[in-house]
Amino acid sequence: MIKVHHLNRSRSHRILWLLEELGQAYEVIRYERNPVTNLAPPELLELHPLGKSPMIEIDGRLVVESAAIVELLCARFGPEMVPPADSDAYISHLELMHFAEGSVMTPILLGLYVGILGEAGAPLTPRISQQLDAHYAYMEQVLRPSGHFVLDDLSAVDIMLSFPAEIALRQGRQDEFPKLAAFVAKMQARPAYIAAKERGGPD
């Protein structure tokens, strides 16, 4: 049984969703953010020094980092969700798997933190906004006519990029990025996505 250490309002929903898509049995161990600080609870620090979610336990091994978890689960249970290693699509897969956490999440998180600062963070806002525009526009551009990012069916990259795409919509960018809006609607309508929401709990 795979155990998923799942934090509310976090990127760990993607792991629950992926496991549902792969038809794998799993146990959800749910953690709640501090309602005042919005930080993860100290119980996660007891598992790993970074105290972040998602984490999974599989075969007696604790595995952290969303992209690493997605790659591992796809390699073991869903190789069809990753293009063949000798294909051009695999290069796109590598680029976008790293883009999901290494590029687009940077301005998203900076915007969150700077917003907490109020006027003190105002000088950074134009640069953050420019970077958000650029990253969302890139995502809009690379979406395929099929509505997926790399393959013409669900892939690991779709799972990873679902979170920043949802953030774009929460920021009210639907009209600017209609392909992203259609992508989010398509992903959220998948039975496995809905089942993961039910397993993970509200929000």
C-alpha positions as CSV (number, residue, x, y, z in Angstrom):
1,M,0.0,0.0,0.0
2,I,1.3,3.4,-1.0
3,K,1.0,6.1,1.7
4,V,0.5,9.7,0.6
5,H,1.3,12.4,3.2
6,H,-1.2,14.9,1.9
7,L,-1.4,18.6,3.0
8,N,-4.6,20.6,2.4
9,R,-4.3,23.4,-0.1
10,S,-1.1,22.1,-1.6
11,R,0.4,20.5,-4.7
12,S,0.0,17.0,-3.2
13,H,-3.5,16.7,-4.8
14,R,-1.6,15.9,-8.0
15,I,-0.2,12.7,-6.5
16,L,-3.6,11.5,-5.4
17,W,-5.0,12.2,-8.8
18,L,-2.1,10.4,-10.5
19,L,-2.6,7.3,-8.3
20,E,-6.3,7.3,-9.2
21,E,-5.4,7.5,-12.9
22,L,-3.0,4.6,-12.4
23,G,-5.5,2.5,-10.5
24,Q,-3.2,2.1,-7.6
25,A,-4.3,1.5,-4.0
26,Y,-3.1,4.1,-1.6
27,E,-3.7,5.5,1.9
28,V,-4.1,9.2,2.5
29,I,-2.5,10.7,5.6
30,R,-3.9,14.2,5.8
31,Y,-2.3,17.2,7.4
32,E,-3.8,20.6,8.0
33,R,-2.2,24.0,7.5
34,N,-2.0,26.3,10.5
35,P,-5.1,28.6,10.0
36,V,-3.1,31.7,11.1
37,T,0.3,31.2,9.5
38,N,-0.9,29.0,6.6
39,L,2.3,26.9,7.3
40,A,2.4,23.1,7.3
41,P,2.2,21.5,10.7
42,P,5.3,20.3,12.6
43,E,4.3,16.7,12.1
44,L,5.6,16.8,8.6
45,L,9.0,17.9,9.9
46,E,9.1,14.7,11.9
47,L,9.1,12.8,8.6
48,H,11.5,14.9,6.6
49,P,13.8,17.9,7.4
50,L,12.0,20.1,4.8
51,G,8.6,19.3,6.3
52,K,6.8,19.7,2.9
53,S,4.1,17.8,1.2
54,P,3.7,15.7,-1.0
55,M,5.6,12.8,0.4
56,I,4.9,9.2,-0.3
57,E,6.0,6.0,1.3
58,I,6.5,3.1,-1.1
59,D,8.3,-0.1,-0.5
60,G,9.6,1.2,2.8
61,R,11.1,4.3,1.2
62,L,10.1,7.9,1.8
63,V,10.1,9.9,-1.5
64,V,9.8,13.6,-1.7
65,E,9.5,16.3,-4.5
66,S,6.4,16.3,-6.7
67,A,8.2,15.7,-10.0
68,A,10.3,12.9,-8.6
69,I,7.2,11.2,-7.2
70,V,5.3,11.6,-10.5
71,E,8.3,10.2,-12.5
72,L,8.7,7.2,-10.1
73,L,5.0,6.3,-10.2
74,C,4.8,6.6,-13.9
75,A,7.9,4.5,-14.5
76,R,6.5,1.8,-12.2
77,F,2.8,1.8,-13.0
78,G,2.2,4.0,-16.0
79,P,5.0,4.1,-18.6
80,E,2.5,5.1,-21.2
81,M,2.3,8.5,-19.5
82,V,5.9,9.3,-20.5
83,P,7.1,9.5,-24.1
84,P,9.7,7.0,-25.3
85,A,13.2,8.1,-24.3
86,D,14.4,8.3,-27.9
87,S,11.7,10.6,-29.0
88,D,11.5,14.4,-29.4
89,A,8.4,14.4,-27.2
90,Y,10.6,13.0,-24.4
91,I,12.8,16.2,-24.6
92,S,9.6,18.3,-24.3
93,H,8.6,16.1,-21.3
94,L,11.9,16.7,-19.5
95,E,11.7,20.5,-20.2
96,L,8.1,20.8,-18.9
97,M,8.5,18.5,-15.9
98,H,11.3,20.8,-14.7
99,F,9.5,24.0,-15.9
100,A,6.5,23.0,-13.6
101,E,8.4,23.4,-10.4
102,G,11.6,25.2,-11.4
103,S,10.2,28.0,-13.5
104,V,6.5,28.8,-13.3
105,M,6.2,28.2,-9.5
106,T,8.8,30.8,-8.8
107,P,6.7,33.9,-9.7
108,I,3.6,32.3,-8.3
109,L,5.2,31.8,-4.9
110,L,6.9,35.2,-5.0
111,G,3.6,36.8,-5.7
112,L,2.1,35.0,-2.7
113,Y,4.9,36.1,-0.4
114,V,5.2,39.7,-1.7
115,G,1.4,40.0,-1.3
116,I,1.8,39.4,2.4
117,L,4.2,42.3,2.6
118,G,1.6,44.8,1.4
119,E,3.1,48.2,0.4
120,A,6.6,47.0,1.4
121,G,6.5,44.5,-1.5
122,A,5.1,46.9,-4.1
123,P,8.4,47.5,-5.9
124,L,8.6,43.8,-6.8
125,T,5.1,43.6,-8.1
126,P,5.7,44.7,-11.7
127,R,8.5,42.2,-12.2
128,I,6.5,39.4,-10.7
129,S,3.5,40.3,-12.9
130,Q,5.7,40.3,-16.0
131,Q,7.0,36.9,-15.2
132,L,3.6,35.5,-14.5
133,D,2.4,36.8,-17.9
134,A,5.4,35.3,-19.6
135,H,5.1,31.9,-18.0
136,Y,1.3,31.6,-18.5
137,A,1.7,32.7,-22.1
138,Y,4.3,30.0,-22.6
139,M,2.0,27.4,-21.2
140,E,-0.8,28.6,-23.5
141,Q,1.5,28.4,-26.5
142,V,2.8,24.9,-25.9
143,L,-0.6,23.3,-25.3
144,R,-1.3,20.9,-28.2
145,P,-4.6,21.0,-30.2
146,S,-5.6,17.9,-28.3
147,G,-5.7,20.0,-25.1
148,H,-2.6,18.2,-23.6
149,F,0.9,19.4,-23.2
150,V,3.2,16.6,-24.6
151,L,1.1,13.7,-25.7
152,D,-2.4,13.6,-27.2
153,D,-3.6,11.9,-24.1
154,L,-3.0,12.3,-20.4
155,S,0.7,12.5,-19.5
156,A,2.9,13.1,-16.5
157,V,3.4,16.7,-17.7
158,D,-0.4,17.3,-17.6
159,I,-0.4,16.2,-14.0
160,M,2.5,18.5,-13.1
161,L,1.2,21.6,-14.9
162,S,-2.3,21.3,-13.7
163,F,-1.5,23.1,-10.5
164,P,0.0,26.3,-12.1
165,A,-2.8,26.3,-14.7
166,E,-5.3,26.2,-11.9
167,I,-3.5,29.1,-10.1
168,A,-3.8,31.1,-13.3
169,L,-7.5,30.7,-13.3
170,R,-7.8,31.5,-9.6
171,Q,-6.0,34.7,-10.5
172,G,-8.8,35.5,-13.0
173,R,-6.8,34.9,-16.1
174,Q,-9.3,32.8,-18.0
175,D,-10.0,35.3,-20.7
176,E,-6.4,36.0,-21.4
177,F,-5.5,32.3,-21.6
178,P,-8.5,30.4,-22.9
179,K,-6.5,27.3,-23.8
180,L,-5.3,27.0,-20.2
181,A,-8.9,27.5,-19.0
182,A,-10.1,24.6,-21.3
183,F,-7.2,22.4,-20.1
184,V,-8.2,22.9,-16.5
185,A,-11.8,22.2,-17.2
186,K,-10.9,19.0,-19.1
187,M,-8.6,17.8,-16.3
188,Q,-11.0,18.6,-13.5
189,A,-13.8,16.7,-15.3
190,R,-11.7,13.5,-15.3
191,P,-13.3,10.8,-13.0
192,A,-9.8,10.2,-11.4
193,Y,-9.4,13.9,-10.6
194,I,-12.9,13.9,-9.0
195,A,-12.1,10.8,-7.0
196,A,-8.8,12.2,-5.8
197,K,-10.7,15.3,-4.5
198,E,-13.0,13.1,-2.6
199,R,-10.2,11.1,-1.1
200,G,-8.1,14.1,-0.2
201,G,-10.8,16.1,1.4
202,P,-12.1,19.6,0.8
203,D,-9.9,22.4,-0.6
